[in-house]
Amino acid sequence: MRERTLIKLSHYQAVLEGAGIPTFIRNESLAHLEVPIPTFCPALCVVEDGDYERAMQLLHESEAEAAKASIEDCTCGKCGETNPHSFDICWNCGTELAA
């Protein structure tokens, strides 16, 4: 998987490594090119070819969960304020939100 920045690749790497899939980032030092050349963009690679399908499934699931969480809101039980689903604490009153 190629990306222009290391931020997304690092997140993907953490997801896969957390699931026990060894990875490495190829062309990491080329991430700061002024004019990115797609062929040389950093790429997240799985070490074992046999892990590829599972890795792609995990990344698709991670993206779907992130998209879902970004559009769902939750309401604070104490003050009634609407908070993004990804928040653990109400931005208005500081009360812990229910999971």
SVG drawing of the C-alpha trace seen along z (x, -y; Angstrom):
<svg xmlns="http://www.w3.org/2000/svg" viewBox="-29 -23 45 41">
<polyline fill="none" stroke="black" stroke-width="0.4" points="0.0,0.0 1.5,-3.3 0.9,-6.7 2.4,-10.1 2.8,-10.6 4.1,-8.4 1.2,-9.3 -1.3,-7.0 1.2,-4.3 2.3,-4.4 -1.3,-4.0 -1.8,-1.0 1.5,0.5 0.3,0.3 -3.0,2.0 -1.2,4.8 1.5,5.2 -1.1,5.2 -2.8,8.2 0.5,10.0 1.4,9.3 5.0,8.3 5.5,5.3 8.1,2.8 7.9,-0.5 9.8,-0.7 11.1,-4.1 10.5,-5.7 13.3,-8.2 11.8,-9.4 8.6,-10.6 9.9,-14.2 10.5,-14.6 9.2,-18.0 7.6,-16.5 6.3,-13.0 6.9,-10.4 4.3,-7.6 6.7,-4.9 9.0,-6.0 6.3,-6.9 6.6,-5.1 4.9,-1.7 3.8,0.5 4.8,4.1 3.9,7.3 6.9,9.6 5.1,12.9 3.2,13.1 0.7,15.4 -0.4,12.5 -1.4,10.2 -5.1,11.1 -5.6,10.9 -3.7,7.6 -5.9,6.1 -9.0,7.3 -7.9,5.8 -7.1,2.4 -10.4,2.3 -12.2,3.0 -10.1,0.4 -11.1,-2.2 -14.7,-1.2 -14.7,-1.6 -13.0,-5.0 -15.5,-6.2 -18.4,-5.0 -17.0,-6.5 -16.5,-9.8 -20.1,-10.2 -21.8,-8.9 -22.4,-11.3 -23.2,-10.5 -25.1,-12.5 -23.6,-13.3 -25.8,-11.8 -25.0,-14.7 -25.3,-17.9 -27.0,-16.6 -24.3,-18.0 -23.6,-16.2 -20.0,-14.8 -18.3,-12.9 -18.4,-9.2 -14.6,-9.0 -14.6,-11.2 -14.2,-9.4 -15.0,-12.6 -17.6,-15.2 -16.0,-18.3 -18.5,-20.5 -18.6,-19.2 -15.8,-16.7 -18.0,-13.8 -16.9,-10.3 -19.1,-9.2 -20.6,-5.7 -18.9,-3.4"/>
</svg>
